Amino acid sequence: MVTTASLADLLEELVRIPSVTGNEDAIAGFVASRLAGVGRGEILRSGKSVVWRGPQQGRPLMVLAGHTDTVPPAGNAVPRRDGDNLYGVGTSDMKSGDAVMLALVESLDPARLRFDLAAVFYDAEEGPAENNGLGRLLNEMPWLRDARLAILLEPTNLQTELGCNGTLHMEVRVPGKAAHSARPWLGVNAVERAAPWLAEITKVPVTPHMIHGIEYRETLQVTTVRAGKTRNVVPAELVANLNYRFTPDVDVAAAEAKLLAMVPKEFEARIVDRAPAGRVSLDLPEVKEFVAQSGAPLAGKQGWTDVARFTEAGIPAFNFGPGIAELAHQQGEYCPIANLEPAFRHLAAYLTEES
């Protein structure tokens, strides 16, 4: 029987396995071993990702998905319990979701499900987008693209979070001319040249957008600035990174055009990373049914998640998990233990024929 205690124990076991991006071999082995103990379905491997495909009975395909990698620990590699919380790197993002997925596969009878079920435990979500394991799996296992719906167990604090914002990173180079700081008139200080533009670009307001009655927030932030190589030389260039988070009603091309228009033509600008927004799938009957059945509050996903990768592949998807997104990548990251059982229960009820 799956209980709060058994889910907490499983989460703690997962957190004890180091799985910083690029080093997911051990956790992939652990997950594969647990899935082998289920005794039904098939286990598929691709690099450091593991996919469980349940018995196929001609029902619509449902995919549960979660990444197994974490950011590097910051003094929180070893899990610990404190009151009602389980602390440690990856507890919220997103080994709590992985624990719930494993428990669902281990405990549910495929014959009683209303869907053919697949569970995807993928690698390299926290690294560069081109290395993301889910993208590789969708190409290597095209049957996943036939899914009627995908549920990504990213941290949502038991909310149903629809879609996700897209993201762009643009590198802006402001050229100058080096000179000794004792004779600055012989050069052009790139910092001074960039200052008026930086003063404006850092004041771009957060802008709410309503989609299907759900709020998403458009943001633009300067996240890195570098200039100068030594203390007594006028810097010959300033390089700033802009991170633009655009809402699900905007495509990548329009987002790029908007961002480029914000940079003076005399500066150099190039997009260095991009990821599309995730479509809001509230129009799908199965999503409406989950919302009604679970009673989970509705919200928009402000950060980027692989819901975007699913919807770009034509698979409706949403986020629902026990972790808390605001704690992701924090030294004090934790997951409320009390969130584990409701996440399991809501998903089990939705997947089961008798729900």
C-alpha positions as CSV (number, residue, x, y, z in Angstrom):
1,M,0.0,0.0,0.0
2,V,1.3,3.4,-0.9
3,T,1.3,5.8,2.0
4,T,2.8,9.2,2.9
5,A,5.6,7.3,4.8
6,S,6.4,5.0,1.9
7,L,6.5,7.9,-0.5
8,A,8.8,9.9,1.8
9,D,11.1,7.0,2.2
10,L,11.3,6.6,-1.6
11,L,11.9,10.3,-2.1
12,E,14.7,10.2,0.5
13,E,16.3,7.2,-1.3
14,L,16.2,9.1,-4.6
15,V,17.8,12.2,-3.1
16,R,20.6,10.1,-1.7
17,I,21.6,9.2,-5.2
18,P,23.8,12.0,-6.7
19,S,22.4,12.9,-10.1
20,V,23.8,16.3,-11.2
21,T,23.3,16.8,-14.9
22,G,25.6,14.6,-16.8
23,N,25.9,12.1,-14.0
24,E,22.5,10.3,-14.0
25,D,23.9,6.8,-14.5
26,A,23.3,5.7,-10.9
27,I,19.8,7.0,-10.6
28,A,18.9,5.6,-14.0
29,G,20.1,2.2,-12.8
30,F,18.1,2.5,-9.6
31,V,14.9,3.5,-11.5
32,A,15.4,0.6,-14.0
33,S,15.9,-1.9,-11.2
34,R,12.7,-0.7,-9.4
35,L,10.7,-0.9,-12.7
36,A,12.1,-4.4,-13.4
37,G,10.5,-5.4,-10.1
38,V,7.1,-4.5,-11.4
39,G,7.0,-7.6,-13.5
40,R,4.8,-6.1,-16.3
41,G,5.4,-3.8,-19.2
42,E,8.7,-3.2,-20.8
43,I,11.7,-1.2,-19.8
44,L,13.4,0.9,-22.6
45,R,16.8,2.6,-22.1
46,S,18.3,5.5,-24.0
47,G,21.6,6.8,-22.6
48,K,20.8,7.9,-19.1
49,S,17.0,7.9,-19.5
50,V,14.6,5.1,-18.6
51,V,11.1,4.6,-20.1
52,W,8.5,2.2,-18.8
53,R,5.9,1.2,-21.3
54,G,2.9,-0.6,-19.9
55,P,0.9,-3.3,-21.6
56,Q,-0.8,-2.0,-24.7
57,Q,-4.5,-2.6,-24.9
58,G,-5.6,-0.1,-27.5
59,R,-6.6,2.6,-25.1
60,P,-5.4,6.2,-25.5
61,L,-1.8,6.6,-24.4
62,M,-1.0,8.7,-21.3
63,V,2.6,9.7,-20.6
64,L,3.9,10.6,-17.2
65,A,7.3,12.3,-17.3
66,G,9.9,13.7,-15.0
67,H,13.6,14.5,-15.2
68,T,16.1,12.8,-12.8
69,D,18.9,15.2,-12.9
70,T,19.6,18.1,-10.4
71,V,21.6,21.2,-10.3
72,P,24.9,20.9,-8.3
73,P,24.3,20.7,-4.5
74,A,25.0,23.7,-2.3
75,G,25.7,22.0,1.0
76,N,22.4,20.0,0.6
77,A,23.5,16.8,-1.1
78,V,22.5,14.6,1.9
79,P,18.7,14.5,2.5
80,R,17.4,15.3,6.0
81,R,14.0,15.5,7.5
82,D,12.9,18.5,9.6
83,G,9.4,18.4,10.9
84,D,7.0,17.9,8.0
85,N,9.6,18.7,5.3
86,L,12.2,16.7,3.5
87,Y,15.3,18.8,2.6
88,G,17.9,18.2,0.0
89,V,18.9,19.0,-3.6
90,G,16.2,17.8,-6.0
91,T,13.6,17.3,-3.4
92,S,11.2,19.7,-5.1
93,D,12.8,19.8,-8.5
94,M,11.9,17.1,-9.2
95,K,12.6,13.9,-7.4
96,S,9.4,14.2,-5.5
97,G,7.6,13.9,-8.8
98,D,9.8,11.0,-9.8
99,A,8.9,9.2,-6.5
100,V,5.2,9.6,-7.2
101,M,5.7,8.3,-10.8
102,L,7.6,5.2,-9.5
103,A,4.9,4.5,-6.9
104,L,2.1,4.8,-9.6
105,V,3.8,2.3,-11.9
106,E,4.6,-0.1,-9.0
107,S,1.1,0.0,-7.5
108,L,-1.5,0.4,-10.3
109,D,-3.0,-2.5,-12.1
110,P,-2.7,-1.8,-15.9
111,A,-5.9,-3.8,-16.5
112,R,-7.8,-1.3,-14.4
113,L,-6.5,1.8,-16.1
114,R,-8.4,3.9,-18.6
115,F,-5.3,4.6,-20.5
116,D,-2.3,2.7,-21.9
117,L,0.4,4.2,-19.6
118,A,4.1,5.1,-20.1
119,A,6.4,6.7,-17.6
120,V,9.4,8.6,-18.8
121,F,12.4,9.3,-16.5
122,Y,14.7,11.4,-18.5
123,D,18.1,13.0,-18.1
124,A,19.8,16.4,-18.7
125,E,16.8,18.7,-18.2
126,E,18.9,21.2,-16.1
127,G,21.5,21.6,-18.8
128,P,21.6,23.1,-22.3
129,A,18.3,22.6,-24.2
130,E,20.0,20.6,-27.1
131,N,21.1,17.9,-24.6
132,N,17.7,17.5,-23.0
133,G,16.8,13.8,-22.7
134,L,13.1,14.2,-23.5
135,G,13.9,15.7,-26.8
136,R,16.0,12.7,-27.7
137,L,13.4,10.2,-26.5
138,L,10.6,11.8,-28.6
139,N,12.8,11.3,-31.6
140,E,14.0,7.8,-30.8
141,M,10.6,6.5,-29.6
142,P,8.1,8.0,-32.0
143,W,5.3,6.1,-30.4
144,L,5.5,8.6,-27.6
145,R,4.1,11.2,-30.0
146,D,0.9,9.3,-30.2
147,A,0.1,10.2,-26.6
148,R,-3.4,11.7,-26.0
149,L,-1.9,13.6,-23.0
150,A,1.3,14.0,-21.0
151,I,1.5,15.0,-17.4
152,L,4.8,16.5,-16.3
153,L,5.4,16.1,-12.6
154,E,7.4,19.3,-12.2
155,P,6.9,21.2,-8.9
156,T,3.6,22.9,-8.7
157,N,2.7,22.6,-5.0
158,L,-0.3,20.5,-6.1
159,Q,-1.7,23.1,-8.5
160,T,-2.5,22.2,-12.1
161,E,-0.2,24.6,-14.0
162,L,-1.0,24.9,-17.6
163,G,1.4,25.7,-20.4
164,C,4.6,27.5,-19.7
165,N,6.4,30.7,-20.7
166,G,9.0,30.6,-23.4
167,T,12.5,31.9,-23.0
168,L,15.1,33.6,-25.0
169,H,18.7,34.5,-24.1
170,M,20.2,37.3,-26.1
171,E,23.9,38.4,-25.9
172,V,24.3,42.2,-26.5
173,R,27.8,43.5,-27.2
174,V,28.4,47.2,-26.8
175,P,31.7,48.1,-28.6
176,G,34.1,50.7,-27.3
177,K,37.8,51.5,-27.6
178,A,40.5,50.6,-25.1
179,A,42.6,53.4,-23.6
180,H,44.7,53.9,-20.4
181,S,42.4,55.1,-17.7
182,A,44.7,58.1,-17.1
183,R,44.0,59.2,-20.7
184,P,40.3,58.2,-21.3
185,W,39.8,60.7,-24.0
186,L,41.9,58.5,-26.3
187,G,39.3,55.7,-26.0
188,V,35.6,55.0,-25.9
189,N,34.4,53.6,-22.6
190,A,31.9,50.8,-23.5
191,V,30.3,51.0,-20.0
192,E,29.6,54.7,-20.4
193,R,28.2,54.0,-23.9
194,A,26.0,51.3,-22.7
195,A,24.7,53.0,-19.5
196,P,21.7,54.9,-21.0
197,W,20.5,51.8,-22.7
198,L,21.0,49.7,-19.6
199,A,19.1,52.2,-17.5
200,E,16.1,51.8,-19.8
201,I,16.2,48.1,-20.4
202,T,16.3,47.4,-16.7
203,K,13.1,49.3,-16.3
204,V,11.0,47.2,-18.6
205,P,7.9,46.3,-16.5
206,V,6.5,42.8,-15.7
207,T,3.4,42.6,-17.9
208,P,0.5,40.2,-17.2
209,H,-1.3,38.4,-20.0
210,M,-4.5,36.5,-19.5
211,I,-5.0,33.3,-21.5
212,H,-8.1,31.2,-20.9
213,G,-8.6,33.2,-17.8
214,I,-5.2,32.3,-16.4
215,E,-2.4,34.8,-15.8
216,Y,1.0,34.6,-17.3
217,R,3.7,37.2,-16.8
218,E,6.0,38.6,-19.5
219,T,9.4,39.5,-18.0
220,L,12.7,40.9,-19.3
221,Q,15.8,40.9,-17.2
222,V,19.5,41.7,-17.6
223,T,21.1,38.6,-16.0
224,T,24.8,39.1,-16.6
225,V,27.1,42.0,-17.4
226,R,30.8,41.9,-18.1
227,A,33.2,44.6,-19.1
228,G,36.9,45.3,-18.8
229,K,40.0,43.2,-18.3
230,T,42.1,45.2,-15.9
231,R,41.6,48.0,-13.5
232,N,43.5,50.8,-15.3
233,V,42.1,50.3,-18.8
234,V,39.0,51.8,-20.3
235,P,36.9,48.8,-21.3
236,A,36.8,48.1,-25.0
237,E,33.4,46.3,-24.8
238,L,30.5,45.5,-22.5
239,V,28.5,42.3,-23.0
240,A,25.1,41.9,-21.4
241,N,22.8,38.9,-21.4
242,L,19.1,39.6,-21.7
243,N,16.6,36.9,-20.6
244,Y,13.2,37.4,-22.1
245,R,10.3,35.2,-20.8
246,F,7.4,35.4,-23.2
247,T,3.9,34.1,-22.7
248,P,2.2,31.2,-24.4
249,D,0.3,33.4,-26.9
250,V,3.6,34.5,-28.5
251,D,5.7,32.3,-30.8
252,V,9.5,32.3,-30.9
253,A,9.9,34.3,-34.1
254,A,7.7,37.1,-32.7
255,A,9.6,37.0,-29.4
256,E,12.9,37.3,-31.1
257,A,11.7,40.2,-33.3
258,K,10.4,42.1,-30.2
259,L,13.7,41.6,-28.3
260,L,15.9,42.6,-31.2
261,A,13.9,45.8,-31.6
262,M,14.9,46.8,-28.1
263,V,18.6,46.9,-28.9
264,P,20.2,49.9,-30.6
265,K,21.4,49.2,-34.1
266,E,24.9,50.3,-33.3
267,F,25.2,47.5,-30.8
268,E,25.7,43.8,-31.7
269,A,23.0,41.4,-30.7
270,R,22.6,37.6,-31.1
271,I,20.2,35.0,-29.8
272,V,22.2,32.4,-27.9
273,D,19.5,30.2,-26.6
274,R,15.7,29.8,-27.2
275,A,12.9,27.6,-26.1
276,P,9.2,27.9,-27.2
277,A,6.4,28.5,-24.8
278,G,4.1,25.6,-23.9
279,R,0.6,25.6,-25.3
280,V,-2.2,26.0,-22.8
281,S,-4.2,22.8,-23.2
282,L,-7.3,23.7,-21.2
283,D,-9.5,23.0,-24.2
284,L,-8.7,19.3,-24.1
285,P,-11.6,17.3,-22.4
286,E,-9.1,15.1,-20.5
287,V,-7.4,18.2,-19.0
288,K,-10.8,19.7,-18.0
289,E,-11.7,16.3,-16.4
290,F,-8.5,16.2,-14.3
291,V,-9.1,19.8,-13.1
292,A,-12.7,19.0,-12.1
293,Q,-11.8,15.6,-10.5
294,S,-8.8,16.7,-8.6
295,G,-10.0,20.1,-7.5
296,A,-6.4,21.3,-7.9
297,P,-6.2,25.1,-8.3
298,L,-5.5,26.3,-11.8
299,A,-2.4,28.5,-12.5
300,G,-0.1,29.3,-15.3
301,K,3.5,28.0,-15.3
302,Q,5.8,31.0,-15.1
303,G,9.0,29.2,-15.6
304,W,9.9,27.1,-18.7
305,T,9.2,23.3,-18.5
306,D,9.2,20.4,-20.9
307,V,5.4,20.9,-21.4
308,A,6.7,23.2,-24.2
309,R,8.6,20.2,-25.7
310,F,5.5,18.0,-25.5
311,T,3.1,20.6,-27.0
312,E,5.6,21.4,-29.8
313,A,5.5,17.7,-30.6
314,G,1.7,17.9,-30.8
315,I,1.1,16.3,-27.4
316,P,-1.2,18.2,-25.1
317,A,0.4,18.5,-21.6
318,F,0.3,20.2,-18.2
319,N,2.3,20.4,-15.1
320,F,1.2,18.8,-11.8
321,G,3.6,17.7,-9.0
322,P,4.2,17.8,-5.2
323,G,7.3,20.0,-5.1
324,I,7.4,23.8,-4.8
325,A,8.8,25.6,-7.8
326,E,10.0,28.6,-5.8
327,L,12.4,26.4,-3.8
328,A,14.1,24.9,-6.9
329,H,17.8,25.4,-7.1
330,Q,17.9,26.9,-3.6
331,Q,20.2,25.8,-0.8
332,G,17.2,25.4,1.5
333,E,15.2,23.3,-1.1
334,Y,12.7,21.0,0.4
335,C,9.4,19.2,-0.4
336,P,6.5,19.1,2.0
337,I,6.1,15.5,2.9
338,A,2.3,16.1,3.2
339,N,2.2,16.9,-0.6
340,L,3.4,13.5,-1.7
341,E,0.3,11.4,-0.9
342,P,-2.3,13.8,-2.4
343,A,-0.2,14.0,-5.6
344,F,-0.2,10.2,-5.8
345,R,-3.9,9.9,-5.0
346,H,-5.1,12.5,-7.5
347,L,-3.1,10.9,-10.3
348,A,-4.1,7.4,-9.3
349,A,-7.7,8.3,-9.3
350,Y,-7.5,10.0,-12.7
351,L,-5.7,7.1,-14.3
352,T,-7.9,4.3,-12.9
353,E,-10.9,3.1,-14.8
354,E,-13.1,3.3,-11.6
355,S,-12.3,6.9,-10.8
